[in-house]
C-alpha cells in the first residue's frame, strides 16, 4: 500500500469520525448510526497506520490466508474451482469470499482488512439492534463496549475470518430470538440459514447451538400457554439434535460423547506456543468435571496481565484486562435480570454459556483463546451494559449526598 493511499485512508477515517461527532445533535444523537461507523473507522484507522509503522504483531494465520486467497484467485482464472492448497471447508470458505476481491482488484491484503472492518461494523449494527429488540433499552453503553472491545478491534483490523464469523453469529441469534418472540417462519428461516453459514466457519458451533436451541424451546414450552404445538416441536428438535450428534459421532466427524475426543482436541491445541494447563489431561469424565472450573477461569481471563507476556500477546493481554472488568459486571447483570428473562434471553445465555464451557475444555493456547471468546463475549458485554448505567446513578447519588 503506497504512502499517499495510507495518508488518504487515515484522513478519510479521521474525517468520518469527527464528522459523525460534530453533526450529531445532542437530543437527536443516533447511536445506532454512530457506533457501527466507529466500529468500521477505528479498526480501519489502526490497520492503516500499522501498515506504515508495523507496530502490531502479524498473525501467522493472516499470512496463510493471504496465500490461500491468492491461490484461489489464480485457480479461478485457470477455470478451476479449488486451488491445490485446499485445506478445509472453513478456511476455503473465507478464502473464496476474499478471492472475489483479489480476482477483481489484484492481490492486496488491505482489501481483506477493509472487508473485515466493514463486516465488523455491520455486526455491531446488528448487535445494537438485538439489544434494542431483546431488552428495549438505549444502546450507548453497549455500543461503547463493543467498539472498545480489544479482541474485536484487533481481529477486525486483521486478515482473519473472525469478522465474518461475528456477523453470521449475530444474524443467527437476532433472527432466532425474533422467532421465539414472534413465531414467524421468515425469522426461523433466516436464522437457520445464518447458522448454517456460521457452522461452515466454526463447525463446533453445531452442537452448541443445537443444545442451546433445545434448552430455549424447553423454557419457551413452560412460559407460554399454548403447549401442545411447542411440545411436539421440542420433541422433534431434541430428537434431531441427538440424532445429528450421534451421526457426527458415528461418522467420526465430531465425537462429543467420548473423553478421548476431548483429550485429542485438547492436545492438538496445547502443542502450540503460549499454551497453558498443558498437563491437565482427561482420562475420564471425572477429570473433565474436576478441571472444568479452573479451565473456565483460564479461558475467560488468559493471558493473565499480572504475568510478563510476549510482545505478540499485547492485545490479548489488553483483552484479558478488559474482561476482568466486564465479566463480573455481566454476572451481576444476569443475576439482576434473571426473573425478567424471556426465551430470547435464555437463547443468548445458553449459547454463550455452552460456548464458554465447550471451548474452555479444549482450548489451551493464549493466542487461540481470544479468538474463541469472540463467540460469547458480545453476549456478556450486553448484560454488562445493563448494569453500568445503574452503577453510574448510584455513584452520582452518593456523591450528591
C-alpha positions as a LaTeX table, in Angstrom:
\begin{tabular}{lrrr}
\hline
Residue & $x$ (\AA) & $y$ (\AA) & $z$ (\AA) \\
\hline
Unk1 & 0.00 & 0.00 & 0.00 \\
Unk2 & 1.55 & 3.31 & $-1.11$ \\
Unk3 & 2.22 & 6.22 & 1.24 \\
Unk4 & $-0.31$ & 8.56 & $-0.45$ \\
Unk5 & $-3.02$ & 5.91 & $-0.11$ \\
Unk6 & $-2.17$ & 5.43 & 3.56 \\
Unk7 & $-2.42$ & 9.17 & 4.16 \\
Unk8 & $-5.71$ & 9.30 & 2.25 \\
Unk9 & $-7.21$ & 6.43 & 4.26 \\
Unk10 & $-6.12$ & 7.96 & 7.57 \\
Unk11 & $-7.60$ & 11.30 & 6.51 \\
Unk12 & $-10.91$ & 9.72 & 5.46 \\
Unk13 & $-11.17$ & 7.74 & 8.72 \\
Unk14 & $-10.43$ & 10.83 & 10.81 \\
Unk15 & $-12.87$ & 12.99 & 8.87 \\
Unk16 & $-15.54$ & 10.28 & 9.10 \\
Unk17 & $-15.23$ & 10.01 & 12.88 \\
Unk18 & $-15.20$ & 13.76 & 13.55 \\
Unk19 & $-17.99$ & 14.48 & 11.05 \\
Unk20 & $-20.22$ & 11.98 & 12.80 \\
Unk21 & $-19.45$ & 13.56 & 16.18 \\
Unk22 & $-19.87$ & 17.18 & 15.04 \\
Unk23 & $-23.08$ & 16.77 & 13.04 \\
Unk24 & $-24.84$ & 14.73 & 15.73 \\
Unk25 & $-27.08$ & 16.98 & 17.82 \\
Unk26 & $-27.30$ & 16.19 & 21.49 \\
Unk27 & $-31.00$ & 15.38 & 21.62 \\
Unk28 & $-31.20$ & 13.51 & 18.34 \\
Unk29 & $-27.93$ & 11.65 & 18.64 \\
Unk30 & $-28.44$ & 8.37 & 16.77 \\
Unk31 & $-26.20$ & 5.82 & 18.43 \\
Unk32 & $-27.43$ & 3.16 & 16.03 \\
Unk33 & $-25.51$ & 5.04 & 13.32 \\
Unk34 & $-22.54$ & 6.29 & 15.35 \\
Unk35 & $-21.31$ & 3.04 & 16.91 \\
Unk36 & $-21.28$ & 0.96 & 13.68 \\
Unk37 & $-19.39$ & 3.81 & 11.99 \\
Unk38 & $-16.93$ & 3.90 & 14.88 \\
Unk39 & $-16.59$ & 0.10 & 14.71 \\
Unk40 & $-15.72$ & 0.47 & 10.99 \\
Unk41 & $-13.43$ & 3.51 & 11.08 \\
Unk42 & $-11.43$ & 2.73 & 14.24 \\
Unk43 & $-10.09$ & $-0.72$ & 13.19 \\
Unk44 & $-9.50$ & 0.63 & 9.69 \\
Unk45 & $-7.51$ & 3.53 & 11.13 \\
Unk46 & $-5.49$ & 1.13 & 13.29 \\
Unk47 & $-4.79$ & $-1.20$ & 10.36 \\
Unk48 & $-3.84$ & 1.64 & 8.02 \\
Unk49 & $-1.41$ & 3.27 & 10.45 \\
Unk50 & 0.04 & $-0.14$ & 11.26 \\
Unk51 & 0.81 & $-0.80$ & 7.60 \\
Unk52 & 3.22 & 2.11 & 7.80 \\
Unk53 & 4.55 & 1.74 & 11.34 \\
Unk54 & 4.38 & $-2.04$ & 11.77 \\
Unk55 & 3.53 & $-1.79$ & 15.47 \\
Unk56 & 1.02 & $-4.63$ & 15.70 \\
Unk57 & 2.15 & $-8.27$ & 15.54 \\
Unk58 & 1.49 & $-10.11$ & 12.27 \\
Unk59 & $-0.61$ & $-13.24$ & 12.73 \\
Unk60 & 0.75 & $-16.33$ & 11.00 \\
Unk61 & $-2.83$ & $-17.23$ & 10.03 \\
Unk62 & $-3.09$ & $-13.90$ & 8.19 \\
Unk63 & $-0.11$ & $-14.80$ & 6.02 \\
Unk64 & $-1.62$ & $-18.23$ & 5.41 \\
Unk65 & $-4.94$ & $-16.71$ & 4.33 \\
Unk66 & $-3.26$ & $-14.21$ & 2.02 \\
Unk67 & $-1.52$ & $-17.02$ & 0.16 \\
Unk68 & $-4.64$ & $-19.23$ & 0.11 \\
Unk69 & $-6.80$ & $-16.39$ & $-1.21$ \\
Unk70 & $-4.29$ & $-15.64$ & $-3.95$ \\
Unk71 & $-4.05$ & $-19.35$ & $-4.89$ \\
Unk72 & $-7.85$ & $-19.49$ & $-5.04$ \\
Unk73 & $-7.96$ & $-16.43$ & $-7.29$ \\
Unk74 & $-5.34$ & $-17.93$ & $-9.61$ \\
Unk75 & $-7.25$ & $-21.23$ & $-9.69$ \\
Unk76 & $-10.43$ & $-19.40$ & $-10.75$ \\
Unk77 & $-8.55$ & $-17.67$ & $-13.54$ \\
Unk78 & $-7.43$ & $-21.09$ & $-14.77$ \\
Unk79 & $-11.01$ & $-22.30$ & $-14.70$ \\
Unk80 & $-10.55$ & $-24.48$ & $-11.58$ \\
Unk81 & $-12.94$ & $-24.46$ & $-8.65$ \\
Unk82 & $-10.44$ & $-25.07$ & $-5.82$ \\
Unk83 & $-6.69$ & $-24.47$ & $-5.53$ \\
Unk84 & $-4.19$ & $-27.24$ & $-4.97$ \\
Unk85 & $-3.55$ & $-25.81$ & $-1.47$ \\
Unk86 & $-7.11$ & $-26.59$ & $-0.31$ \\
Unk87 & $-7.01$ & $-27.09$ & 3.47 \\
Unk88 & $-10.54$ & $-27.49$ & 4.83 \\
Unk89 & $-14.03$ & $-26.12$ & 4.30 \\
Unk90 & $-13.93$ & $-23.29$ & 6.86 \\
Unk91 & $-10.64$ & $-21.81$ & 5.62 \\
Unk92 & $-11.58$ & $-22.26$ & 1.96 \\
Unk93 & $-14.99$ & $-20.64$ & 2.51 \\
Unk94 & $-13.39$ & $-17.46$ & 3.84 \\
Unk95 & $-10.68$ & $-17.58$ & 1.18 \\
Unk96 & $-13.33$ & $-17.79$ & $-1.53$ \\
Unk97 & $-15.08$ & $-14.67$ & $-0.21$ \\
Unk98 & $-11.89$ & $-12.59$ & $-0.26$ \\
Unk99 & $-10.74$ & $-14.18$ & $-3.54$ \\
Unk100 & $-13.54$ & $-12.27$ & $-5.28$ \\
Unk101 & $-11.73$ & $-9.03$ & $-4.32$ \\
Unk102 & $-8.34$ & $-10.41$ & $-5.39$ \\
Unk103 & $-9.77$ & $-11.52$ & $-8.73$ \\
Unk104 & $-11.26$ & $-8.10$ & $-9.43$ \\
Unk105 & $-8.65$ & $-5.75$ & $-7.93$ \\
Unk106 & $-5.48$ & $-7.83$ & $-7.65$ \\
Unk107 & $-3.56$ & $-9.14$ & $-4.66$ \\
Unk108 & $-3.82$ & $-6.72$ & $-1.75$ \\
Unk109 & $-4.20$ & $-7.83$ & 1.91 \\
Unk110 & $-5.51$ & $-4.35$ & 2.68 \\
Unk111 & $-8.67$ & $-5.18$ & 0.68 \\
Unk112 & $-9.34$ & $-8.10$ & 3.03 \\
Unk113 & $-8.82$ & $-5.82$ & 6.04 \\
Unk114 & $-11.18$ & $-3.25$ & 4.51 \\
Unk115 & $-13.77$ & $-6.00$ & 4.04 \\
Unk116 & $-13.31$ & $-7.21$ & 7.62 \\
Unk117 & $-13.72$ & $-3.73$ & 9.12 \\
Unk118 & $-16.92$ & $-3.27$ & 7.11 \\
Unk119 & $-18.25$ & $-6.66$ & 8.27 \\
Unk120 & $-17.37$ & $-5.86$ & 11.90 \\
Unk121 & $-19.15$ & $-2.51$ & 11.64 \\
Unk122 & $-22.19$ & $-4.31$ & 10.23 \\
Unk123 & $-22.02$ & $-6.90$ & 13.01 \\
Unk124 & $-22.00$ & $-4.11$ & 15.63 \\
Unk125 & $-25.06$ & $-2.61$ & 13.91 \\
Unk126 & $-26.96$ & $-5.91$ & 14.28 \\
Unk127 & $-25.76$ & $-6.39$ & 17.86 \\
Unk128 & $-27.25$ & $-2.99$ & 18.71 \\
Unk129 & $-30.49$ & $-3.99$ & 17.03 \\
Unk130 & $-30.55$ & $-7.22$ & 19.02 \\
Unk131 & $-30.00$ & $-5.20$ & 22.18 \\
Unk132 & $-32.96$ & $-2.91$ & 21.40 \\
Unk133 & $-35.28$ & $-5.77$ & 20.49 \\
Unk134 & $-34.35$ & $-8.09$ & 23.36 \\
Unk135 & $-34.06$ & $-5.55$ & 26.19 \\
Unk136 & $-35.74$ & $-2.40$ & 24.82 \\
Unk137 & $-33.02$ & $-0.13$ & 26.23 \\
Unk138 & $-30.78$ & 2.53 & 24.70 \\
Unk139 & $-27.54$ & 1.33 & 23.20 \\
Unk140 & $-24.93$ & 3.92 & 24.21 \\
Unk141 & $-23.13$ & 1.77 & 26.80 \\
Unk142 & $-23.38$ & $-1.47$ & 24.83 \\
Unk143 & $-22.13$ & 0.25 & 21.67 \\
Unk144 & $-19.19$ & 1.76 & 23.54 \\
Unk145 & $-18.24$ & $-1.63$ & 24.99 \\
Unk146 & $-18.40$ & $-3.30$ & 21.56 \\
Unk147 & $-16.27$ & $-0.62$ & 19.92 \\
Unk148 & $-13.74$ & $-0.68$ & 22.79 \\
Unk149 & $-13.58$ & $-4.49$ & 22.91 \\
Unk150 & $-9.85$ & $-5.17$ & 22.21 \\
Unk151 & $-10.35$ & $-8.54$ & 20.51 \\
Unk152 & $-13.00$ & $-7.06$ & 18.21 \\
Unk153 & $-10.63$ & $-4.24$ & 17.25 \\
Unk154 & $-7.58$ & $-6.38$ & 16.56 \\
Unk155 & $-9.37$ & $-9.07$ & 14.57 \\
Unk156 & $-11.40$ & $-6.57$ & 12.56 \\
Unk157 & $-8.08$ & $-4.93$ & 11.64 \\
Unk158 & $-6.50$ & $-8.26$ & 10.64 \\
Unk159 & $-6.65$ & $-10.67$ & 7.71 \\
Unk160 & $-8.67$ & $-13.32$ & 9.59 \\
Unk161 & $-12.17$ & $-14.78$ & 9.33 \\
Unk162 & $-13.40$ & $-13.61$ & 12.77 \\
Unk163 & $-15.29$ & $-10.61$ & 11.36 \\
Unk164 & $-17.33$ & $-12.85$ & 9.03 \\
Unk165 & $-17.99$ & $-15.25$ & 11.90 \\
Unk166 & $-19.14$ & $-12.40$ & 14.18 \\
Unk167 & $-21.62$ & $-11.15$ & 11.59 \\
Unk168 & $-23.07$ & $-14.62$ & 10.98 \\
Unk169 & $-23.33$ & $-15.22$ & 14.73 \\
Unk170 & $-25.31$ & $-12.07$ & 15.47 \\
Unk171 & $-27.58$ & $-12.68$ & 12.46 \\
Unk172 & $-28.27$ & $-16.18$ & 13.81 \\
Unk173 & $-29.04$ & $-15.01$ & 17.34 \\
Unk174 & $-31.05$ & $-11.98$ & 16.17 \\
Unk175 & $-33.39$ & $-13.90$ & 13.89 \\
Unk176 & $-33.77$ & $-16.95$ & 16.15 \\
Unk177 & $-34.60$ & $-14.68$ & 19.09 \\
Unk178 & $-37.15$ & $-12.94$ & 16.85 \\
Unk179 & $-38.67$ & $-16.32$ & 16.08 \\
Unk180 & $-39.04$ & $-17.14$ & 19.77 \\
Unk181 & $-40.78$ & $-13.80$ & 20.23 \\
Unk182 & $-42.99$ & $-13.68$ & 17.11 \\
Unk183 & $-43.05$ & $-17.30$ & 15.80 \\
Unk184 & $-42.68$ & $-16.02$ & 12.25 \\
Unk185 & $-41.36$ & $-18.56$ & 9.78 \\
Unk186 & $-39.26$ & $-15.92$ & 7.97 \\
Unk187 & $-37.24$ & $-15.29$ & 11.14 \\
Unk188 & $-36.69$ & $-19.02$ & 11.65 \\
Unk189 & $-35.62$ & $-19.43$ & 8.02 \\
Unk190 & $-33.11$ & $-16.56$ & 8.05 \\
Unk191 & $-31.79$ & $-17.62$ & 11.47 \\
Unk192 & $-31.32$ & $-21.22$ & 10.33 \\
Unk193 & $-29.65$ & $-20.09$ & 7.09 \\
Unk194 & $-27.27$ & $-17.80$ & 9.01 \\
Unk195 & $-26.48$ & $-20.60$ & 11.44 \\
Unk196 & $-25.72$ & $-22.97$ & 8.57 \\
Unk197 & $-23.20$ & $-20.48$ & 7.22 \\
Unk198 & $-21.76$ & $-19.98$ & 10.72 \\
Unk199 & $-21.30$ & $-23.74$ & 11.12 \\
Unk200 & $-19.19$ & $-23.70$ & 7.96 \\
Unk201 & $-16.75$ & $-21.23$ & 9.53 \\
Unk202 & $-16.97$ & $-22.68$ & 13.04 \\
Unk203 & $-18.19$ & $-26.35$ & 12.87 \\
Unk204 & $-18.04$ & $-26.66$ & 16.66 \\
Unk205 & $-21.00$ & $-24.26$ & 16.93 \\
Unk206 & $-23.26$ & $-27.01$ & 15.54 \\
Unk207 & $-23.69$ & $-28.99$ & 18.80 \\
Unk208 & $-23.57$ & $-25.77$ & 20.85 \\
Unk209 & $-26.49$ & $-24.18$ & 19.00 \\
Unk210 & $-28.49$ & $-27.41$ & 18.84 \\
Unk211 & $-28.33$ & $-27.83$ & 22.61 \\
Unk212 & $-28.93$ & $-24.11$ & 23.24 \\
Unk213 & $-31.96$ & $-24.18$ & 20.93 \\
Unk214 & $-33.39$ & $-27.24$ & 22.64 \\
Unk215 & $-32.97$ & $-25.65$ & 26.08 \\
Unk216 & $-34.63$ & $-22.47$ & 24.88 \\
Unk217 & $-37.54$ & $-24.40$ & 23.41 \\
Unk218 & $-37.97$ & $-26.16$ & 26.74 \\
Unk219 & $-38.04$ & $-22.83$ & 28.55 \\
Unk220 & $-40.46$ & $-21.45$ & 25.97 \\
Unk221 & $-42.67$ & $-24.51$ & 26.46 \\
Unk222 & $-43.29$ & $-23.77$ & 30.13 \\
Unk223 & $-43.51$ & $-20.00$ & 29.81 \\
Unk224 & $-46.34$ & $-19.93$ & 27.27 \\
Unk225 & $-49.96$ & $-21.07$ & 27.34 \\
Unk226 & $-50.12$ & $-22.95$ & 24.03 \\
Unk227 & $-48.03$ & $-26.01$ & 24.90 \\
Unk228 & $-49.21$ & $-28.72$ & 22.51 \\
Unk229 & $-47.59$ & $-27.34$ & 19.38 \\
Unk230 & $-44.43$ & $-26.42$ & 21.23 \\
Unk231 & $-44.27$ & $-29.84$ & 22.91 \\
Unk232 & $-44.23$ & $-31.52$ & 19.51 \\
Unk233 & $-41.66$ & $-29.00$ & 18.26 \\
Unk234 & $-39.47$ & $-29.52$ & 21.33 \\
Unk235 & $-39.62$ & $-33.30$ & 20.91 \\
Unk236 & $-38.73$ & $-33.10$ & 17.22 \\
Unk237 & $-35.92$ & $-30.60$ & 17.82 \\
Unk238 & $-34.46$ & $-32.61$ & 20.69 \\
Unk239 & $-34.57$ & $-35.83$ & 18.65 \\
Unk240 & $-32.99$ & $-34.10$ & 15.69 \\
Unk241 & $-30.29$ & $-32.63$ & 17.94 \\
Unk242 & $-29.41$ & $-36.00$ & 19.44 \\
Unk243 & $-29.63$ & $-37.69$ & 16.03 \\
Unk244 & $-27.26$ & $-35.18$ & 14.46 \\
Unk245 & $-24.81$ & $-35.54$ & 17.30 \\
Unk246 & $-24.98$ & $-39.34$ & 17.04 \\
Unk247 & $-24.48$ & $-39.23$ & 13.27 \\
Unk248 & $-21.48$ & $-36.98$ & 13.80 \\
Unk249 & $-20.19$ & $-39.36$ & 16.46 \\
Unk250 & $-20.59$ & $-42.48$ & 14.32 \\
Unk251 & $-19.09$ & $-40.82$ & 11.25 \\
Unk252 & $-16.07$ & $-39.70$ & 13.26 \\
Unk253 & $-16.59$ & $-36.06$ & 12.22 \\
Unk254 & $-17.42$ & $-34.95$ & 15.73 \\
Unk255 & $-17.36$ & $-37.13$ & 18.86 \\
Unk256 & $-18.77$ & $-35.10$ & 21.75 \\
Unk257 & $-19.68$ & $-38.17$ & 23.82 \\
Unk258 & $-16.16$ & $-39.57$ & 24.08 \\
Unk259 & $-13.49$ & $-38.43$ & 26.54 \\
Unk260 & $-10.68$ & $-39.39$ & 24.17 \\
Unk261 & $-12.16$ & $-36.99$ & 21.60 \\
Unk262 & $-11.90$ & $-34.10$ & 24.08 \\
Unk263 & $-8.38$ & $-35.18$ & 25.03 \\
Unk264 & $-7.30$ & $-35.30$ & 21.39 \\
Unk265 & $-8.70$ & $-31.84$ & 20.77 \\
Unk266 & $-7.00$ & $-30.53$ & 23.91 \\
Unk267 & $-3.64$ & $-32.00$ & 22.92 \\
Unk268 & $-3.88$ & $-30.60$ & 19.40 \\
Unk269 & $-4.43$ & $-27.08$ & 20.71 \\
Unk270 & $-1.92$ & $-27.40$ & 23.57 \\
Unk271 & 1.03 & $-28.19$ & 21.31 \\
Unk272 & 1.34 & $-24.63$ & 20.01 \\
Unk273 & 3.28 & $-21.76$ & 21.59 \\
Unk274 & 2.00 & $-19.93$ & 24.67 \\
Unk275 & $-0.01$ & $-22.90$ & 25.93 \\
Unk276 & $-1.42$ & $-23.14$ & 29.45 \\
Unk277 & $-2.71$ & $-26.01$ & 31.62 \\
Unk278 & $-0.97$ & $-28.36$ & 29.21 \\
Unk279 & $-0.60$ & $-31.09$ & 31.86 \\
Unk280 & $-4.30$ & $-31.30$ & 32.81 \\
Unk281 & $-5.18$ & $-34.32$ & 30.68 \\
Unk282 & $-8.55$ & $-36.11$ & 30.53 \\
Unk283 & $-8.56$ & $-39.78$ & 31.47 \\
Unk284 & $-12.22$ & $-39.99$ & 32.49 \\
Unk285 & $-15.35$ & $-37.86$ & 32.76 \\
Unk286 & $-14.41$ & $-37.26$ & 36.39 \\
Unk287 & $-11.31$ & $-35.38$ & 35.17 \\
Unk288 & $-13.46$ & $-33.33$ & 32.80 \\
Unk289 & $-15.77$ & $-32.23$ & 35.63 \\
Unk290 & $-12.90$ & $-31.70$ & 38.06 \\
Unk291 & $-10.87$ & $-29.45$ & 35.75 \\
Unk292 & $-13.83$ & $-27.52$ & 34.34 \\
Unk293 & $-13.90$ & $-24.61$ & 36.87 \\
Unk294 & $-10.20$ & $-23.81$ & 36.54 \\
Unk295 & $-10.37$ & $-24.16$ & 32.77 \\
Unk296 & $-13.31$ & $-21.75$ & 32.56 \\
Unk297 & $-11.39$ & $-19.22$ & 34.66 \\
Unk298 & $-8.35$ & $-19.51$ & 32.39 \\
Unk299 & $-10.49$ & $-19.31$ & 29.26 \\
Unk300 & $-12.12$ & $-16.08$ & 30.40 \\
Unk301 & $-9.01$ & $-14.27$ & 31.63 \\
Unk302 & $-5.96$ & $-15.62$ & 29.80 \\
Unk303 & $-3.34$ & $-14.28$ & 29.26 \\
Unk304 & $-3.13$ & $-13.05$ & 32.84 \\
Unk305 & $-1.94$ & $-9.43$ & 32.85 \\
Unk306 & $-0.01$ & $-9.91$ & 36.11 \\
Unk307 & 2.43 & $-12.26$ & 34.35 \\
Unk308 & 5.02 & $-10.94$ & 31.84 \\
Unk309 & 3.82 & $-11.57$ & 28.29 \\
Unk310 & 5.46 & $-11.73$ & 24.90 \\
Unk311 & 5.09 & $-8.68$ & 22.66 \\
Unk312 & 2.83 & $-10.63$ & 20.28 \\
Unk313 & 0.34 & $-11.12$ & 23.14 \\
Unk314 & $-0.04$ & $-7.40$ & 23.90 \\
Unk315 & $-3.58$ & $-7.12$ & 22.56 \\
Unk316 & $-4.54$ & $-10.45$ & 24.11 \\
Unk317 & $-3.40$ & $-9.05$ & 27.48 \\
Unk318 & $-5.46$ & $-5.88$ & 26.93 \\
Unk319 & $-8.40$ & $-8.13$ & 26.11 \\
Unk320 & $-7.91$ & $-10.00$ & 29.41 \\
Unk321 & $-7.75$ & $-6.72$ & 31.35 \\
Unk322 & $-10.97$ & $-5.61$ & 29.66 \\
Unk323 & $-12.72$ & $-8.84$ & 30.60 \\
Unk324 & $-11.57$ & $-8.66$ & 34.21 \\
Unk325 & $-13.95$ & $-5.71$ & 34.48 \\
Unk326 & $-16.68$ & $-6.83$ & 32.10 \\
Unk327 & $-17.25$ & $-10.44$ & 33.25 \\
Unk328 & $-18.12$ & $-9.57$ & 36.88 \\
Unk329 & $-20.48$ & $-6.85$ & 35.62 \\
Unk330 & $-22.10$ & $-9.35$ & 33.26 \\
Unk331 & $-22.66$ & $-11.81$ & 36.12 \\
Unk332 & $-24.29$ & $-9.03$ & 38.14 \\
Unk333 & $-26.46$ & $-8.10$ & 35.16 \\
Unk334 & $-27.59$ & $-11.70$ & 34.64 \\
Unk335 & $-28.47$ & $-12.14$ & 38.31 \\
Unk336 & $-30.25$ & $-8.78$ & 38.43 \\
Unk337 & $-32.46$ & $-9.51$ & 35.40 \\
Unk338 & $-32.87$ & $-13.25$ & 35.99 \\
Unk339 & $-36.54$ & $-13.01$ & 36.98 \\
Unk340 & $-37.30$ & $-10.97$ & 33.85 \\
Unk341 & $-35.60$ & $-13.26$ & 31.33 \\
Unk342 & $-37.66$ & $-14.43$ & 28.37 \\
Unk343 & $-36.99$ & $-17.14$ & 25.79 \\
Unk344 & $-34.81$ & $-14.91$ & 23.62 \\
Unk345 & $-32.64$ & $-14.04$ & 26.63 \\
Unk346 & $-32.31$ & $-17.73$ & 27.50 \\
Unk347 & $-31.13$ & $-18.41$ & 23.93 \\
Unk348 & $-28.37$ & $-15.81$ & 24.28 \\
Unk349 & $-27.30$ & $-17.05$ & 27.70 \\
Unk350 & $-27.43$ & $-20.73$ & 26.72 \\
Unk351 & $-25.33$ & $-20.20$ & 23.62 \\
Unk352 & $-22.77$ & $-18.02$ & 25.43 \\
Unk353 & $-22.52$ & $-20.40$ & 28.40 \\
Unk354 & $-22.19$ & $-23.54$ & 26.27 \\
Unk355 & $-19.59$ & $-21.93$ & 24.01 \\
Unk356 & $-17.55$ & $-20.85$ & 27.06 \\
Unk357 & $-17.75$ & $-24.34$ & 28.60 \\
Unk358 & $-17.07$ & $-26.13$ & 25.31 \\
Unk359 & $-14.05$ & $-24.07$ & 24.34 \\
Unk360 & $-12.72$ & $-23.98$ & 27.90 \\
Unk361 & $-12.48$ & $-27.78$ & 27.85 \\
Unk362 & $-10.20$ & $-27.94$ & 24.81 \\
Unk363 & $-8.53$ & $-24.55$ & 24.24 \\
Unk364 & $-5.15$ & $-24.29$ & 25.97 \\
Unk365 & $-3.37$ & $-21.60$ & 23.96 \\
Unk366 & $-3.22$ & $-17.91$ & 24.89 \\
Unk367 & $-3.43$ & $-16.76$ & 21.30 \\
Unk368 & $-6.35$ & $-19.01$ & 20.35 \\
Unk369 & $-8.38$ & $-18.18$ & 23.44 \\
Unk370 & $-9.01$ & $-14.56$ & 22.37 \\
Unk371 & $-10.40$ & $-15.72$ & 19.02 \\
Unk372 & $-12.68$ & $-18.32$ & 20.61 \\
Unk373 & $-14.00$ & $-15.78$ & 23.12 \\
Unk374 & $-15.48$ & $-13.73$ & 20.27 \\
Unk375 & $-18.41$ & $-16.15$ & 20.16 \\
Unk376 & $-19.52$ & $-15.46$ & 23.72 \\
Unk377 & $-18.16$ & $-12.07$ & 24.76 \\
Unk378 & $-20.71$ & $-9.85$ & 22.93 \\
Unk379 & $-23.48$ & $-11.51$ & 24.97 \\
Unk380 & $-21.58$ & $-10.82$ & 28.20 \\
Unk381 & $-20.98$ & $-7.24$ & 27.06 \\
Unk382 & $-24.72$ & $-6.91$ & 26.54 \\
Unk383 & $-25.55$ & $-7.93$ & 30.11 \\
Unk384 & $-22.69$ & $-5.82$ & 31.49 \\
Unk385 & $-24.11$ & $-2.78$ & 29.68 \\
Unk386 & $-27.37$ & $-3.20$ & 31.61 \\
Unk387 & $-25.55$ & $-2.71$ & 34.91 \\
Unk388 & $-23.20$ & 0.18 & 34.14 \\
Unk389 & $-25.90$ & 2.90 & 33.95 \\
Unk390 & $-27.25$ & 1.74 & 37.31 \\
Unk391 & $-23.77$ & 1.96 & 38.84 \\
Unk392 & $-23.41$ & 5.49 & 37.47 \\
Unk393 & $-26.75$ & 6.52 & 39.05 \\
Unk394 & $-25.70$ & 5.07 & 42.42 \\
Unk395 & $-22.32$ & 6.82 & 42.20 \\
Unk396 & $-23.85$ & 10.20 & 41.39 \\
Unk397 & $-26.49$ & 9.88 & 44.12 \\
Unk398 & $-23.83$ & 9.02 & 46.72 \\
Unk399 & $-21.68$ & 11.99 & 45.71 \\
Unk400 & $-24.62$ & 14.36 & 45.95 \\
Unk401 & $-25.44$ & 13.00 & 49.34 \\
\hline
\end{tabular}
